[in-house]
Structure formats: structure tokens, C-alpha cells
């Protein structure tokens, strides 16, 4: 196919949104515009969040618009004027109304970080890790008005390795997806791919992660505790209280996953072995509030922890 496609890219501002952007920018097609979410003030200092996609688009001379929603008629006029073939969407965080979905000739293509219909929703990578899935992947879908229910253009499996946490796994997923993104939209535009309907009866859903979800509960198996640690590492970090002090657990490993323990959340040796309802986990990397992350040995050099100390989800 020799046709040059007219493209737009809608995405949030995290580092993970850069790979698809670069793939589109470096293709022979015409990336007309970037839409990203408006900068919000957050944190104690109410500083504006850094938007890496916006910075990169400005650096490379690609027009970029920041939006909170699509009620602004000027944004709709702009998109319609560009005669777009595709809008590519990844981790945008805004619902696209029907008016936008109908603008591009071939549709809006969403990059979803799971093997749909599994893990529809806002946090597929975290839920894959929390549930100790062995395999995940990504799916390209033609978006419709329903949540992640569009027809499948392409999907690919990715193994979840023992060392994977949220950042590592999402980096693997989006790197792989970006390598085939351009070829798949080309195939779709020349009818080399026939999109397939999802099997909706096989769907599972994941919710938006809330602050309370990041606190560790030890009244479960060591595997479930470790899954949660990996799902929130390195940010926002899985949290708990050690003798009343808030800490983040950024890495750990399972020592046993079956032994039933009457004492739950108990420090069981001098190297931070923690009892779960079933099995034990050993803490590897820890961060105290306002301090840098440390390996367990370094942590123990500056903070003595007695055998029998309790580690809980609440203070």
C-alpha cells in the first residue's frame, strides 16, 4: 500500500505513551496532531504534573492540544478538518464520545494492555500481576461506545516473568505493541485484516486503582501478597505499617506458599521474613516515608526490627 495515512494520537503523559508516539512519528505516514489530557496540579505543593508526551511532541514539532473533554466545539472542528484515517489511542484517560469515534475513516484504534476480553477496564497490568497471571499481552481494537468491547484487530501474548513488576511488564507490553502498530493499521486500511468480535461471555473486568487498594493485607496467601507488591511497584508502592510506621514494600519473594500460620503479618526471623495466612514472604526492597528505597539489609542497618514485630495494613 502506497497511501500515506492521516493520523492523530490521543494519550496521557506518562513515559509509556512515548513508544507508540515515536512509532507513528517515524513512520511514512502523516501524524497530524496529538491530543493529551490537560495538566493537573497534584501533590502537597500542587505542582502541575509533568507530561512527557507533550514535551516530546513540542520538541519534534508535532501540533499538540490539551483537553479535559470533547465538549469544546473547536476541538471537534479541528479533528474533522484533518480528514483523519485513524486516531490511535493509548492510556488517554478520557471517554471518547460518538462524535469523535466517527471522525476517522477507518476508526479509532485503542492499544489495550491485556488480551481482551480479559481485563477490560482501567488497570489491566496491575490486575494481571495481582492475580498472578502467567501470560498477558496487548490488543488493538476498533473502539466503540462501550468499555473495551470493540472488535479485535490484532493481539499478541507476552509472558509474565518472575522478575516483572508493573513498570517492567508495561514496558514490555508497549514496546512490543509499538513495533507492530504501524503495520497493523496499514493492514486494516487495505483490508488485509478482518476485525473479529470479542467473545463477551469470556470478559473479565478491572477497576480503577484507589489509594486504599495499595495497602497490603497478610490474611491471604504469600502469592497474593507478592502479586500486589509487584502490581504497585515502583509506584505508588504497596504500603503497610511496621510497628506503626508507614513503609512501602517494593520487592519481595515467596519463601513458602502453603503453610498455615495462626500469627499473620508477623516478623519471623532477623531478615524480614513475614508470615501470611498461607506461607511466608521475604522482603527485599523497602522504602520509609520521605526516604530512598533500600535493600532489606540496608534498611535493617538503620532501623532495628524485632522478631515478633507486626506488619499490618492499618496503623
C-alpha positions, 0 to 999 in steps of 0.5 A: 500500500502506497497511501500515506495515512492521516493520523492523530494520537490521543494519550496521557503523559506518562513515559509509556505513551512515548513508544507508540508516539515515536512509532507513528512519528517515524513512520511514512505516514502523516501524524497530524496532531496529538491530543493529551489530557490537560495538566493537573496540579497534584501533590502537597505543593500542587505542582502541575504534573509533568507530561512527557508526551507533550514535551516530546511532541513540542520538541519534534514539532508535532501540533499538540492540544490539551483537553479535559473533554470533547465538549469544546466545539473547536476541538471537534472542528479541528479533528474533522478538518484533518480528514483523519484515517485513524486516531490511535489511542493509548492510556488517554484517560478520557471517554471518547464520545460518538462524535469523535469515534466517527471522525476517522475513516477507518476508526479509532484504534485503542492499544489495550494492555491485556488480551481482551476480553480479559481485563477490560477496564482501567488497570489491566497490568496491575490486575494481571500481576495481582492475580498472578497471571502467567501470560498477558499481552496487548490488543488493538481494537476498533473502539466503540461506545462501550468499555473495551468491547470493540472488535479485535484487530490484532493481539499478541501474548507476552509472558509474565516473568518472575522478575516483572513488576508493573513498570517492567511488564508495561514496558514490555507490553508497549514496546512490543505493541509499538513495533507492530502498530504501524503495520497493523493499521496499514493492514486494516486500511487495505483490508488485509485484516478482518476485525473479529468480535470479542467473545463477551461471555469470556470478559473479565473486568478491572477497576480503577486503582484507589489509594486504599487498594495499595495497602497490603493485607497478610490474611491471604496467601504469600502469592497474593501478597507478592502479586500486589507488591509487584502490581504497585511497584515502583509506584505508588508502592504497596504500603503497610505499617511496621510497628506503626510506621508507614513503609512501602514494600517494593520487592519481595519473594515467596519463601513458602506458599502453603503453610498455615500460620495462626500469627499473620503479618508477623516478623519471623526471623532477623531478615524480614521474613513475614508470615501470611495466612498461607506461607511466608514472604521475604522482603527485599526492597523497602522504602520509609516515608520521605526516604530512598528505597533500600535493600532489606539489609540496608534498611535493617542497618538503620532501623532495628526490627524485632522478631515478633514485630507486626506488619499490618495494613492499618496503623 
